[in-house]
Amino acid sequence: MSRHYPPDAKWHEMERGGIIPQAGNATEYTVGGWRNEHPVRDNECCIDCLFCWIYCPDVAVHIKDESVKYQGFSSDHCKGCGICAAVCPKDCIEMVPGGEFQPDEPGQSEEE
C-alpha cells in the first residue's frame, strides 16, 4: 500500500526494515527550542574522555578538531535529553532547569 504525502512534508515514509536513507544528518535539524533542561559542564573536573560527544544523539557537543578537546554545547542541537550527563565517568555534567544556555555558564560553546 503506497501513501502519498504533500511535497513540502518534512518527513518521509521509512522503508521496511528500518533502513535509514540519510544517516548522519542531525546537523540539518535544530531541536534546541523545546528543551526544559540543559547541560552545564564543570571544566575543572572534565578529563576530555569525550564520552559526551560519542553518545550525544544530536551533535550538540562541539570539539576542537586539532586538539580533540571538548569545546562546548550547541544550544541549537541540544534537546536536553541528559545522555551526556548520564555517561560522564567523572559526573562533570549536570542537567540544570531551564531551556536557555547562559553565556556565563562554564562549558558554553564559542561557536553557535
C-alpha positions in Angstrom: 0.0 0.0 0.0 1.5 3.3 -1.1 0.8 6.6 0.6 1.2 10.0 -0.8 2.3 12.9 1.2 2.5 16.6 0.4 5.8 17.6 -1.3 6.6 20.1 1.5 6.3 17.4 4.2 9.4 17.4 6.5 9.3 13.6 6.9 9.2 10.6 4.6 7.8 7.1 4.9 10.5 4.7 6.1 11.4 1.6 4.1 10.7 -1.7 5.7 13.4 -3.0 8.0 14.2 0.4 9.5 16.7 1.5 6.8 17.9 5.0 7.4 18.2 6.6 3.9 20.2 9.6 5.1 22.4 8.7 8.0 24.4 11.5 9.7 22.0 14.3 9.0 21.5 15.6 12.6 23.3 18.9 11.9 20.5 19.8 9.4 17.8 20.0 12.2 17.6 22.3 15.2 15.9 20.7 18.2 17.1 23.0 21.0 13.9 25.1 21.1 11.9 22.7 23.2 14.2 21.5 25.9 13.4 22.2 29.6 16.8 21.3 31.0 20.3 21.9 29.6 23.8 20.6 30.5 26.4 22.5 32.4 29.9 21.1 32.5 32.5 21.5 35.3 35.6 22.5 33.4 37.9 21.7 36.3 36.6 18.1 36.6 36.5 17.1 32.9 39.2 14.7 31.7 38.3 15.1 28.0 37.2 11.5 27.5 34.6 12.7 25.0 32.0 10.2 26.1 29.5 13.0 25.9 30.5 13.7 22.3 30.3 10.0 21.4 26.9 9.3 22.9 25.1 12.6 22.0 22.4 11.7 19.5 22.1 15.2 18.1 25.7 16.5 17.6 25.3 19.0 20.4 28.8 18.6 21.8 31.4 20.6 20.0 35.1 19.6 19.9 38.2 21.3 18.7 39.3 19.2 15.7 43.0 19.9 16.0 43.3 19.1 19.7 40.3 16.7 20.0 39.2 18.5 23.2 35.7 19.5 24.4 34.7 23.0 23.3 31.1 23.4 24.4 27.5 22.5 23.9 25.4 23.7 20.9 22.1 25.4 22.0 20.7 24.7 18.5 21.2 20.9 18.7 20.9 20.1 22.4 17.4 18.8 23.2 18.1 18.3 26.9 18.0 14.5 26.9 20.7 14.2 29.6 22.6 11.4 27.9 25.8 13.4 28.2 25.4 13.7 32.0 24.5 10.0 32.3 27.6 8.7 30.5 30.2 11.1 32.1 32.5 8.9 34.1 33.5 11.8 36.4 30.0 13.3 36.9 31.2 16.6 35.4 28.0 17.4 33.6 24.9 18.4 35.4 21.4 18.9 33.9 20.0 22.2 35.2 16.5 23.5 34.8 15.8 26.0 32.0 15.9 25.7 28.3 18.3 28.5 27.6 22.1 28.3 27.9 23.5 31.2 29.9 26.6 32.9 28.4 28.5 32.9 31.7 27.9 29.2 32.4 31.1 27.0 32.1 31.2 24.8 29.1 29.3 27.1 26.8 30.3 26.7 23.1 32.1 29.6 21.5 30.6 28.6 18.1 26.9 28.6 17.6 
